[in-house]
Amino acid sequence: MKLFKKIWKAIEDINQRMKPLEFEVIYTKEEFYEKFSTPQKFYSSPEWKRLRAKVFMRDNHICQICGDVGIIGHHINSAWYYPESALDSRNVMCACLDCHNKINKQNRERMDGND
Protein backbone atom coordinates (compact mmCIF):
# COMPACT_ATOMS: atom_id res chain seq x y z
CA MET A 1 0.00 0.00 0.00
CA LYS A 2 2.91 2.37 0.68
CA LEU A 3 3.94 2.11 -2.98
CA PHE A 4 0.54 3.32 -4.17
CA LYS A 5 0.67 6.30 -1.78
CA LYS A 6 4.07 7.21 -3.24
CA ILE A 7 2.67 6.82 -6.77
CA TRP A 8 -0.27 9.13 -6.05
CA LYS A 9 2.05 11.69 -4.48
CA ALA A 10 4.25 11.57 -7.59
CA ILE A 11 1.20 11.97 -9.86
CA GLU A 12 -0.03 14.97 -7.85
CA ASP A 13 3.44 16.56 -8.03
CA ILE A 14 3.64 16.02 -11.79
CA ASN A 15 0.17 17.48 -12.37
CA GLN A 16 0.91 20.53 -10.23
CA ARG A 17 4.11 21.48 -12.04
CA MET A 18 3.26 20.86 -15.65
CA LYS A 19 0.93 21.28 -18.54
CA PRO A 20 0.63 18.96 -21.53
CA LEU A 21 3.65 19.13 -23.82
CA GLU A 22 3.06 21.05 -27.01
CA PHE A 23 3.61 18.24 -29.53
CA GLU A 24 1.30 15.67 -27.97
CA VAL A 25 -1.07 13.82 -30.24
CA ILE A 26 -4.22 12.28 -28.87
CA TYR A 27 -5.59 9.29 -30.76
CA THR A 28 -8.99 7.68 -30.42
CA LYS A 29 -8.84 3.99 -29.52
CA GLU A 30 -9.55 3.06 -33.12
CA GLU A 31 -6.83 5.36 -34.49
CA PHE A 32 -4.33 4.15 -31.91
CA TYR A 33 -4.87 0.46 -32.60
CA GLU A 34 -4.83 1.06 -36.36
CA LYS A 35 -1.55 2.99 -36.20
CA PHE A 36 0.12 0.85 -33.51
CA SER A 37 -1.07 -2.71 -34.01
CA THR A 38 1.29 -4.04 -31.32
CA PRO A 39 2.88 -2.59 -28.18
CA GLN A 40 6.28 -3.01 -29.86
CA LYS A 41 5.20 -0.71 -32.72
CA PHE A 42 4.05 1.91 -30.23
CA TYR A 43 7.20 1.81 -28.08
CA SER A 44 9.45 2.04 -31.15
CA SER A 45 7.48 4.94 -32.68
CA PRO A 46 8.90 8.46 -33.04
CA GLU A 47 5.90 9.82 -31.12
CA TRP A 48 6.70 7.72 -28.05
CA LYS A 49 10.44 8.38 -28.26
CA ARG A 50 9.87 12.17 -28.36
CA LEU A 51 7.44 12.09 -25.46
CA ARG A 52 9.70 9.83 -23.40
CA ALA A 53 12.66 12.18 -23.94
CA LYS A 54 10.59 15.21 -22.89
CA VAL A 55 9.31 13.40 -19.77
CA PHE A 56 12.87 12.41 -18.83
CA MET A 57 13.92 16.06 -19.15
CA ARG A 58 10.90 17.22 -17.13
CA ASP A 59 11.61 14.67 -14.36
CA ASN A 60 15.42 15.16 -14.51
CA HIS A 61 15.92 11.41 -15.06
CA ILE A 62 14.79 10.84 -11.47
CA CYS A 63 12.35 8.10 -10.48
CA GLN A 64 9.23 9.91 -9.31
CA ILE A 65 8.52 7.16 -6.78
CA CYS A 66 11.80 6.57 -4.92
CA GLY A 67 14.16 9.30 -6.17
CA ASP A 68 16.68 6.88 -7.70
CA VAL A 69 17.91 7.19 -11.29
CA GLY A 70 14.94 6.83 -13.64
CA ILE A 71 15.43 4.82 -16.81
CA ILE A 72 11.84 3.92 -17.76
CA GLY A 73 9.07 6.08 -19.14
CA HIS A 74 6.25 4.57 -17.08
CA HIS A 75 2.60 4.96 -18.12
CA ILE A 76 0.45 5.62 -15.08
CA ASN A 77 -2.53 4.28 -17.00
CA SER A 78 -1.51 1.52 -19.39
CA ALA A 79 -0.94 2.77 -22.92
CA TRP A 80 -2.46 -0.38 -24.34
CA TYR A 81 -5.63 -0.31 -22.23
CA TYR A 82 -6.03 3.48 -22.25
CA PRO A 83 -4.68 4.55 -25.66
CA GLU A 84 -6.35 7.96 -25.49
CA SER A 85 -3.76 8.99 -22.89
CA ALA A 86 -0.79 7.02 -24.24
CA LEU A 87 0.89 10.18 -25.53
CA ASP A 88 -0.26 12.53 -22.78
CA SER A 89 2.74 13.63 -20.73
CA ARG A 90 0.56 13.80 -17.62
CA ASN A 91 0.16 10.02 -17.92
CA VAL A 92 3.90 9.28 -18.10
CA MET A 93 6.53 9.55 -15.40
CA CYS A 94 10.16 8.65 -15.05
CA ALA A 95 10.68 5.48 -12.99
CA CYS A 96 13.55 3.24 -12.04
CA LEU A 97 13.37 -0.37 -13.16
CA ASP A 98 12.62 -1.62 -9.64
CA CYS A 99 9.64 0.72 -9.08
CA HIS A 100 8.36 0.12 -12.62
CA ASN A 101 8.39 -3.65 -12.03
CA LYS A 102 6.75 -3.33 -8.60
CA ILE A 103 3.96 -1.14 -10.00
CA ASN A 104 3.35 -3.50 -12.92
CA LYS A 105 3.31 -6.52 -10.59
CA GLN A 106 0.77 -4.86 -8.30
CA ASN A 107 -1.36 -3.83 -11.29
CA ARG A 108 -1.33 -7.40 -12.65
CA GLU A 109 -2.30 -8.78 -9.24
CA ARG A 110 -5.19 -6.32 -9.00
CA MET A 111 -6.39 -7.23 -12.48
CA ASP A 112 -6.18 -10.93 -11.58
CA GLY A 113 -8.16 -10.32 -8.39
CA ASN A 114 -5.29 -11.13 -6.04
CA ASP A 115 -5.44 -7.78 -4.25
N, C-alpha and C positions, 0 to 999 in steps of 0.2 A: 504494500500500500504506500510506503514511503516513496517509491519510485514514481507512482502516479502523481503524488503531491508535487514532487520536483518537476515532473513534466508540465503540469498545469501552471506552476510558477514560471517556468521557462516560456510557455506559450503566452502568458499574460505579459511578461517582459517584452517579448518580441512584438506583440500587438501594440503595446504602448509606445515603442520607439520607432515604428516604421509604418510606411504606407506601401501599397503594392508597387512593385518595380515597374518602370515605364514600358518595358518591352513585353510584358506578360500577355499571353494569348490564352483565352478561355475557350475550350472546346465543349460542345455538347457531348453526351455519352456516345451518341452515334458517330459524330465526327472523330472523337478520340479513338474509338475502336477501329474505325475505318483507316485512320492514319497510322495508328500504332497497333498492329494486329497481335503483337506479343509484348510482354514487359521488356524483353531484350531490345526491341526496336525503339521503345520509348526511352530507355535509359542510355541508348547510344545516339539519340537524336540531338541535333544542334540546339533545339529549344531547351531540352533538359540540361545540357552541358552549360549553356549560358546562365540559366537560372541557378544552377548549382554553384557556379563560380561567384555569382552576385551574392548568394546567401552566405558562402564562405567568407566573402569580404565583409558583409554586414556583421557576421558573428565572430569575426577575427580568428577564424579557424579554431574556435573554442567550443567544446561540447557544452550545449546549453543545459544539460542535466547535471553533470558532475564537475565541469570546469577543466577537464583534461583536454588534450589535443583532439580536435574534431576532424575526422577524415571521411565522414559519411554525410551525404545530404539526406536527412531522414524526413519522410513524409509523415506528418502528424496523423492525417487521415490518408489511408492507403490510396496511392495513385490509381491502382487498378480497380478498386471498388468505388472510388469517388473521383472519377476522371475530370469532373468539372473543376476541381481544385488542384489538379496535378501540377499545374504550372503557376499556381498562386504562391508567391513568396511567403505569405502569411501561413501557409500550410507546410512549409519546409524549414527545418532547423538543422544546424550543424550538430553532429553527435559523434562520440567516439564509438569504436566498434563494439566495445563491451555494453554500453548503454543501448545502442541500436539493437543488439541481439537480445538484451533483456526485455526491451519494449516489445519487440516482435514476438518473443516467447510468451509474454503475458497476453498479448493480443490474440495469439493463436489459442491459448488456453481458454480465454474468455469466449472465443468463437466456438470452441469445442464444448463449452459448458462445464469446464473444469475450474471455474472461478473459486 
